[in-house]
Amino acid sequence: MTAHSNIYPTKALQELDAAHHWHPFSDMKSLNAEGSRVITSADGVWLTDSNGNKILDGMAGLWCVQVGHGRSEITEAVTKQMNELAYYNTFFKTTHPPAIALSEKLAKLAPDHINTVFYCSSGSEANDTVFRMVRTYWDKMGKRDKKVIIGRWNGYHGSTLAGTSLGGMKAMHAQGDLPVSGVHHIDQPYWFGEGQDMSPENFGVHVARKLEEAIDQIGEDKVAAFIAEPIQGAGGVIIPPETYWPEVKRILEERDILFVSDEVICGFGRLGEWFGSSYYGVKPDLMPIAKGLTSGYLPMGGVLVSDRVVEGLMLAGDDFNHGYTYSGHPVCAAAALANLEIIERDGLVDRVKTDIGPYLKERWLKLGEHELVGEARMTGLVGALELVPDKKNPTKKFSDVGVPGTLCRDVSFEHGMVMRAVRDSMIISPPLVLSHEEADHLVATAEKTLNDTYRILKRDGWMG
Ligand SMILES: *Cc1c(COP(=O)(O)O)cnc(C)c1O
């Protein structure tokens, strides 16, 4: 690397960052020693770092930049709104045009039985809202014992108290003495990791029935809701067997509990439908949303609330004592509106379903033939590669889980592409605007990355 291509003083920035900046989900001691990668600009699906390297953003930021980076339509909408009304709240009998317009838009996009949105600034806050909303709903319905919320092990619903509690990440529960009381976790539909002694079809039904067993064991009169991501994202792009959601649907139809579909990743086109629950044909009572709502241009989240729950909450004619200073923030709402307009105008949802989704999937699944890969999977534009030490023995895991995945992630970065590692799975979730050419480049880079990672792992005695 020649000195003049170093357009930012990378080392000085890294030192300052290490001195004062605590990063999310990081081992700060080793990160500070190593130094963070500094991202300085982005356009389309490409990031540029402080050394001038171009990096393909295989994760759409953090599962959120649906429309790609650098869309001036959003910047212009935000500037205009900032000049007109940069902030006002939506408490105390007030509202404003951006919140009104966005609510109408979301009600149109949502399934017919959902016509109302409650706003916040993140997916975590959306799930804190869900937590209080479902318990309050049952209180108002006179069913005060219905308090337990069922989530899933390895589910992810954010990092706040309710988000962490509803999620099933044990490493998160261990910090802060969580979950809070009244949350029950059941098994996840992770066939490759936990179900290979059955066919995927049988495992899907088997693990769906864990929900039925939990409801019956706790008592239907004590269960408030079941929360799940249509496809688990942060847990490692866990795509359930095809039998899973139909069986969950049957169970939900037979029991009187609320269903919360966490759409923070699966919403806004990621699976080739507007919402992941529509992709799987399940009917949610509540849908937490964030990420793709604004493509990450500004922070915004919300909960889409069904007519049934809205009516229940309004029954007593009193306040729902919940809200945020930035609920419905006008500038964030303007960003969301501009983002949704691009998604609609460019037909991005349909593009995932009929064009780039199938195109990338066909090529991505071929990576499953690689010696290092036990399974390749993809739905819409989310995919994973399960790295394994012994392809002939696919239930066998690496001796030190997570080390090969992290190595592979670093190699991918060196080759100019962001893939995320979850345990020893490599994850992608690219922007929905990814071109065919960029998809080819993504797959070729992934293959090169697998080859190099395999060589290192073999040399160091990890394989077999
Ligand atoms: C990211 C995520 C969240 C949390 O959203 P934040 O904006 O990070 O608080 C919640 N649920 C799911 C499914 C997510 O992927």
PDBQT file of the ligand as one rigid body, heavy atoms in Angstrom, charges set to zero:
ROOT
HETATM    1  C1  LIG A 501     -31.392  -6.169  14.884  1.00  0.00    +0.000 C 
HETATM    2  C2  LIG A 501     -32.588  -6.857  15.426  1.00  0.00    +0.000 A 
HETATM    3  C3  LIG A 501     -33.282  -6.350  16.524  1.00  0.00    +0.000 A 
HETATM    4  C4  LIG A 501     -32.772  -5.170  17.307  1.00  0.00    +0.000 C 
HETATM    5  O1  LIG A 501     -32.760  -4.016  16.568  1.00  0.00    +0.000 OA
HETATM    6  P1  LIG A 501     -31.835  -2.781  17.048  1.00  0.00    +0.000 P 
HETATM    7  O2  LIG A 501     -32.219  -1.696  16.095  1.00  0.00    +0.000 OA
HETATM    8  O3  LIG A 501     -30.414  -3.231  16.929  1.00  0.00    +0.000 OA
HETATM    9  O4  LIG A 501     -32.214  -2.479  18.440  1.00  0.00    +0.000 OA
HETATM   10  C5  LIG A 501     -34.445  -6.971  16.900  1.00  0.00    +0.000 A 
HETATM   11  N1  LIG A 501     -34.906  -8.043  16.262  1.00  0.00    +0.000 NA
HETATM   12  C6  LIG A 501     -34.249  -8.586  15.208  1.00  0.00    +0.000 A 
HETATM   13  C7  LIG A 501     -34.831  -9.759  14.515  1.00  0.00    +0.000 C 
HETATM   14  C8  LIG A 501     -33.059  -8.022  14.774  1.00  0.00    +0.000 A 
HETATM   15  O5  LIG A 501     -32.390  -8.570  13.760  1.00  0.00    +0.000 OA
ENDROOT
TORSDOF 0
